[in-house]
Amino acid sequence: METILEKQPYEERKEYGGFWIRFAAYLIDSIIVGIPLGIISVIIYTLFILPTGAFELYADPAYINQDLSDEQALLFLGSYLGATVVIILLCWIVAIAYFAGLHASKWQATIGKKLLGLKVTDLHGNRISFWRSLGRYLSLSFLSGIFCIGFIIAAFTEKKQSLHDLIASTIVLKR
């Protein structure tokens, strides 16, 4: 008698990254990106405001009794706003390069996610493209942070997907 074995499809059991481990990874990433950007921001503000003479003005003890001229105030304000615009653009470029770039890389994870054994994939477990990763990051930036609802819904979805994961059709897996 011949026994026929039925072929059953092999389905890998996926373990999804939950809210707290992803929060810890994001905290690590925020430190990695935030500290250098904070230092660079101070340098940029200093470089923009130093030529206005504001530091010398504030260092003068007699300043308390002086009023700023309109010209001094406008020069300071223009320098301050210019530095702020440069810093905002720099932060966006660095954040996009870090988060979108690393999620789309062969690591499939930022440094924080890699340290905690997580990776970002599409719904089939494949590496995501830079454009999908960019869309994921932008939806995280604009939508998930509103009242943190975008992050909290991860507790209620089957695959522990946050709002930005649902929009980009991605999942976060434990390695």
PABAZA-175678 format. One record per residue (C-alpha): residue in three letters; x, y, z. Coordinates in steps of 0.001 Angstrom, whole numbers. Layout:
PABAZA-175678
- rest/xx/yy/zz
- ALA/X/Y/Z
...
END
This chain:
PABAZA-175678
- rest/xx/yy/zz
- MET/0/0/0
- GLU/1297/3417/-952
- THR/833/6382/1315
- ILE/395/9776/-243
- LEU/1508/12692/1811
- GLU/-433/15824/1255
- LYS/1624/18853/516
- GLN/728/21566/2904
- PRO/1947/25054/2275
- TYR/4600/26199/4695
- GLU/3537/29319/6456
- GLU/6123/31043/8551
- ARG/4765/32233/11860
- LYS/5396/35964/12002
- GLU/5908/37724/15292
- TYR/4925/41366/15038
- GLY/6622/44232/16827
- GLY/4275/45659/19444
- PHE/3799/49198/20684
- TRP/6340/49280/23534
- ILE/9285/47741/21681
- ARG/8632/50073/18760
- PHE/8395/53013/21170
- ALA/11782/52039/22642
- ALA/13289/51824/19146
- TYR/11889/55257/18267
- LEU/13309/56665/21500
- ILE/16770/55311/20600
- ASP/16459/56750/17083
- SER/15347/60115/18461
- ILE/18459/60277/20619
- ILE/20708/59248/17711
- VAL/19231/61904/15417
- GLY/18251/64526/17989
- ILE/21541/65116/19803
- PRO/23617/65898/16678
- LEU/20786/68026/15237
- GLY/20526/69927/18520
- ILE/24252/70706/18473
- ILE/24121/71737/14812
- SER/21079/73932/15532
- VAL/22933/75837/18241
- ILE/25856/76367/15853
- ILE/23540/77602/13071
- TYR/21725/80026/15390
- THR/25078/81305/16618
- LEU/26393/81803/13082
- PHE/23247/83636/12000
- ILE/22828/85841/15071
- LEU/26489/86613/15867
- PRO/26869/89124/12994
- THR/23839/91101/14230
- GLY/25708/92238/17332
- ALA/22973/90877/19599
- PHE/25448/89012/21816
- GLU/27450/92177/22507
- LEU/24250/94080/23155
- TYR/23029/91557/25710
- ALA/26464/91364/27353
- ASP/26386/95108/28065
- PRO/25131/95749/31635
- ALA/23670/99061/30514
- TYR/21434/97165/28046
- ILE/18624/96939/30574
- ASN/18047/100674/30274
- GLN/18358/100758/26468
- ASP/15796/100263/23746
- LEU/16533/98432/20521
- SER/16392/100543/17411
- ASP/14025/99403/14692
- GLU/17011/98527/12531
- GLN/18569/96342/15252
- ALA/15258/94613/15958
- LEU/14631/93851/12272
- LEU/18184/92610/11759
- PHE/17892/90303/14762
- LEU/14432/89076/13740
- GLY/15529/88423/10143
- SER/18591/86505/11307
- TYR/16538/84501/13784
- LEU/13880/83593/11212
- GLY/16525/82755/8602
- ALA/18285/80420/11021
- THR/14968/78807/11944
- VAL/14109/78091/8289
- VAL/17572/76594/7663
- ILE/17272/74385/10756
- ILE/13774/73174/9854
- LEU/14928/72231/6345
- LEU/18033/70528/7704
- CYS/16009/68535/10238
- TRP/13551/67375/7556
- ILE/16351/66295/5226
- VAL/18201/64420/7973
- ALA/15024/62765/9296
- ILE/13929/61640/5828
- ALA/17397/60325/5014
- TYR/17596/58494/8341
- PHE/14114/57009/8677
- ALA/13054/56535/5050
- GLY/16547/55648/3894
- LEU/17266/53054/6569
- HIS/13810/51439/6390
- ALA/14337/50957/2643
- SER/17931/49736/3050
- LYS/19053/46128/3268
- TRP/18824/46464/7071
- GLN/15090/47213/6731
- ALA/15375/49039/10040
- THR/16724/52125/11707
- ILE/19535/51693/14213
- GLY/17021/51625/17082
- LYS/14891/48948/15412
- LYS/17977/46912/14501
- LEU/19257/47035/18090
- LEU/15897/45738/19322
- GLY/15572/43064/16628
- LEU/12848/44628/14489
- LYS/12509/45164/10751
- VAL/10019/46922/8469
- THR/8584/44910/5575
- ASP/5674/44977/3192
- LEU/2710/42723/3972
- HIS/4491/39751/2372
- GLY/7733/40145/4316
- ASN/9680/41805/1487
- ARG/11905/44848/1660
- ILE/10098/48121/961
- SER/11133/50727/-1598
- PHE/12433/54167/-685
- TRP/9202/55776/-1956
- ARG/7006/53536/192
- SER/9304/54210/3111
- LEU/9059/57954/2449
- GLY/5256/57736/2371
- ARG/5340/55763/5614
- TYR/7545/58387/7259
- LEU/5466/61335/6015
- SER/2222/59731/7191
- LEU/3894/59065/10549
- SER/4959/62708/10742
- PHE/1638/64254/9800
- LEU/-1039/61794/10894
- SER/181/59390/13553
- GLY/1245/62109/15937
- ILE/-2230/63673/16167
- PHE/-3294/62797/19703
- CYS/-1044/59715/19298
- ILE/-4084/57871/17906
- GLY/-2012/56638/14968
- PHE/315/54845/17372
- ILE/-2334/53649/19822
- ILE/-4309/51794/17147
- ALA/-1393/49336/16920
- ALA/-2767/47756/20094
- PHE/-6047/46964/18327
- THR/-4941/45686/14919
- GLU/-4233/42042/14208
- LYS/-721/42671/12879
- LYS/56/45443/15416
- GLN/72/48046/12654
- SER/65/51744/13425
- LEU/-1769/54197/11186
- HIS/1335/54892/9093
- ASP/1815/51121/8607
- LEU/-1778/50726/7432
- ILE/-1406/53634/4989
- ALA/1886/52318/3566
- SER/871/48613/3703
- THR/3820/47729/5913
- ILE/4377/45683/9048
- VAL/7079/45636/11680
- LEU/8389/42155/12426
- LYS/10649/40739/15080
- ARG/13666/39164/13402
END
